[in-house]
Amino acid sequence: MSTIKYIGRTTDFKGKTLWEIVGNLKNFGVGRVVVRNMFERYPEPSYMKIVKVETLPNEETRKVKVTVEKTFRGQTYPKLVEINSVSYKADYRLLHKHEEASYCRAVQRAEKIIPREIDMPPLLKEFVQRETGKSDPKIAIKLKPGHNNVYRLAKEGEKPTIEVGMGIGKPASPKLYANCEM
């Protein structure tokens, strides 16, 4: 009995390339909805509605330039997005026309409010207390702005919905920390 040995990297991709999908559709799929398998792990729908398709000169790579209306995690981007560098990945699937209405439903994302400042790590806290004399120094949080950001900083006097604290978190093996003080 022979055994099969696979060589090379494995991939999590599941589906077809954009080249394969748009090449088999009438009018190259303009107006149709494509879903990337990698984004189906989120509870909110992520999909792309094809607006325009162009081929790229190098036919060996089988890439296409697709202009889409992109919706990521239920939030539609304000501008059209061009997909060309990831179009070769076999991770796309075409939605059936009868699935489009139910899949592309509008979803209101719950906004998560984080505190404006958090405690310092223990060692840094000791250094700052010695240098400044403050009893409980804090670090201000800077949040990177983005159009698909679900988090926002709490306003003055607003109660955060997410608690952020210093600690080691939940250890993978609690018995390693059985005799440690936390």
C-alpha positions as CSV (number, residue, x, y, z in Angstrom):
1,M,0.0,0.0,0.0
2,S,1.5,3.3,-1.0
3,T,1.2,6.5,1.1
4,I,0.7,10.0,-0.3
5,K,3.0,12.7,1.0
6,Y,2.0,16.3,0.3
7,I,4.8,18.8,-0.2
8,G,4.4,22.5,0.0
9,R,2.3,25.0,1.9
10,T,-1.3,24.3,2.8
11,T,-4.0,26.9,2.2
12,D,-7.3,27.8,3.8
13,F,-8.7,29.0,0.5
14,K,-12.0,27.4,-0.7
15,G,-13.6,28.3,-4.0
16,K,-12.6,29.7,-7.3
17,T,-10.5,32.6,-8.6
18,L,-12.2,35.7,-9.8
19,W,-10.8,34.9,-13.3
20,E,-12.8,31.6,-13.3
21,I,-16.0,33.2,-12.0
22,V,-16.2,36.3,-14.2
23,G,-14.9,34.5,-17.3
24,N,-18.0,32.2,-17.2
25,L,-20.6,34.8,-16.7
26,K,-22.6,36.9,-19.2
27,N,-21.2,40.5,-19.4
28,F,-18.4,39.3,-17.1
29,G,-20.7,39.2,-14.1
30,V,-21.3,43.0,-13.9
31,G,-24.1,43.5,-11.3
32,R,-23.5,40.1,-9.6
33,V,-22.4,39.5,-6.0
34,V,-19.2,37.7,-5.1
35,V,-18.3,36.5,-1.6
36,R,-14.8,35.8,-0.3
37,N,-14.6,32.7,1.8
38,M,-12.1,34.2,4.2
39,F,-14.6,36.9,5.3
40,E,-17.4,34.5,6.0
41,R,-16.0,33.9,9.5
42,Y,-17.6,37.2,10.6
43,P,-21.2,37.3,11.8
44,E,-22.0,40.4,9.6
45,P,-22.2,39.8,5.8
46,S,-19.1,40.7,3.7
47,Y,-19.6,40.7,-0.1
48,M,-18.6,42.5,-3.3
49,K,-20.9,43.7,-6.1
50,I,-19.1,43.7,-9.4
51,V,-19.2,47.0,-11.2
52,K,-16.5,46.7,-13.9
53,V,-14.1,44.0,-15.1
54,E,-10.8,44.4,-16.9
55,T,-8.2,41.8,-17.9
56,L,-4.5,42.3,-17.0
57,P,-1.8,41.9,-19.7
58,N,0.1,39.0,-18.2
59,E,-2.1,36.0,-19.0
60,E,0.1,33.5,-17.1
61,T,-0.9,34.9,-13.7
62,R,-4.6,34.7,-14.6
63,K,-5.4,37.9,-12.7
64,V,-8.2,40.3,-13.5
65,K,-8.9,43.9,-12.3
66,V,-12.4,44.0,-10.8
67,T,-14.0,47.2,-9.6
68,V,-16.5,46.4,-6.9
69,E,-18.8,48.0,-4.4
70,K,-17.4,46.4,-1.3
71,T,-19.3,45.7,1.9
72,F,-17.1,44.4,4.8
73,R,-18.8,43.2,8.0
74,G,-22.1,44.9,7.1
75,Q,-20.6,48.3,6.3
76,T,-20.4,49.5,2.7
77,Y,-17.2,51.3,1.7
78,P,-17.9,54.9,0.5
79,K,-15.9,54.6,-2.7
80,L,-15.5,51.8,-5.2
81,V,-12.6,49.4,-4.6
82,E,-10.3,47.8,-7.2
83,I,-9.4,44.2,-6.7
84,N,-6.4,43.0,-8.7
85,S,-3.6,41.8,-6.5
86,V,-5.7,39.1,-4.7
87,S,-7.9,38.1,-7.7
88,Y,-5.7,35.0,-8.3
89,K,-6.6,33.5,-5.0
90,A,-9.0,30.6,-5.2
91,D,-11.2,31.9,-2.4
92,Y,-14.3,33.4,-4.1
93,R,-17.7,32.1,-4.7
94,L,-20.6,33.6,-6.7
95,L,-23.9,34.1,-4.9
96,H,-27.0,32.7,-6.7
97,K,-29.4,35.4,-7.7
98,H,-32.1,34.1,-5.3
99,E,-29.5,34.2,-2.4
100,E,-28.5,37.8,-3.0
101,A,-31.4,39.6,-1.3
102,S,-31.2,37.5,1.9
103,Y,-27.3,37.6,2.1
104,C,-26.9,41.3,1.4
105,R,-29.3,42.4,4.1
106,A,-28.5,45.5,6.0
107,V,-27.1,44.8,9.5
108,Q,-26.6,47.3,12.2
109,R,-23.3,46.6,13.9
110,A,-23.1,47.0,17.6
111,E,-20.6,49.8,18.5
112,K,-18.2,48.8,21.2
113,I,-17.1,51.6,23.5
114,I,-13.6,51.3,25.1
115,P,-12.3,53.5,28.0
116,R,-10.2,56.6,27.2
117,E,-7.4,55.4,29.4
118,I,-6.2,52.2,31.0
119,D,-3.9,51.1,33.8
120,M,-0.2,50.8,33.1
121,P,1.7,47.6,33.1
122,P,3.0,46.8,36.7
123,L,6.7,47.5,36.2
124,L,6.1,50.7,34.2
125,K,3.6,51.8,36.8
126,E,6.3,51.5,39.5
127,F,8.7,53.6,37.5
128,V,6.2,56.3,36.8
129,Q,5.0,56.4,40.4
130,R,8.6,56.9,41.5
131,E,9.3,59.6,38.9
132,T,6.1,61.6,39.1
133,G,4.7,60.8,42.5
134,K,1.3,60.0,41.1
135,S,-0.4,57.2,43.0
136,D,-2.4,55.7,40.1
137,P,-0.9,56.7,36.7
138,K,-2.9,55.8,33.5
139,I,-2.1,55.5,29.8
140,A,-4.3,57.3,27.3
141,I,-5.6,55.1,24.5
142,K,-5.1,56.2,20.9
143,L,-7.5,54.5,18.5
144,K,-6.6,54.3,14.8
145,P,-9.5,55.7,12.8
146,G,-10.9,53.6,10.0
147,H,-14.2,53.2,8.1
148,N,-14.7,49.6,9.3
149,N,-13.7,50.2,12.9
150,V,-16.3,48.8,15.4
151,Y,-14.6,50.4,18.4
152,R,-14.7,54.0,19.6
153,L,-13.4,55.8,22.6
154,A,-15.8,56.7,25.4
155,K,-16.8,60.3,25.5
156,E,-16.3,62.4,28.7
157,G,-18.6,60.8,31.4
158,E,-19.7,57.9,29.2
159,K,-19.5,54.4,30.5
160,P,-17.5,52.0,28.4
161,T,-19.1,48.7,27.2
162,I,-15.7,46.8,27.2
163,E,-13.4,46.6,30.2
164,V,-9.7,46.7,29.4
165,G,-7.3,45.7,32.2
166,M,-3.8,44.6,32.8
167,G,-3.2,41.0,33.6
168,I,-1.9,37.8,32.0
169,G,-5.4,36.9,30.8
170,K,-6.7,33.3,30.8
171,P,-3.6,31.0,30.7
172,A,-3.5,28.1,28.4
173,S,-2.4,25.9,31.2
174,P,-3.6,27.2,34.6
175,K,-1.6,24.6,36.6
176,L,1.6,26.4,35.6
177,Y,0.4,29.4,37.5
178,A,-1.0,27.6,40.5
179,N,1.5,28.8,43.0
180,C,1.9,32.4,41.6
181,E,0.4,35.5,43.1
182,M,-1.6,37.5,40.7
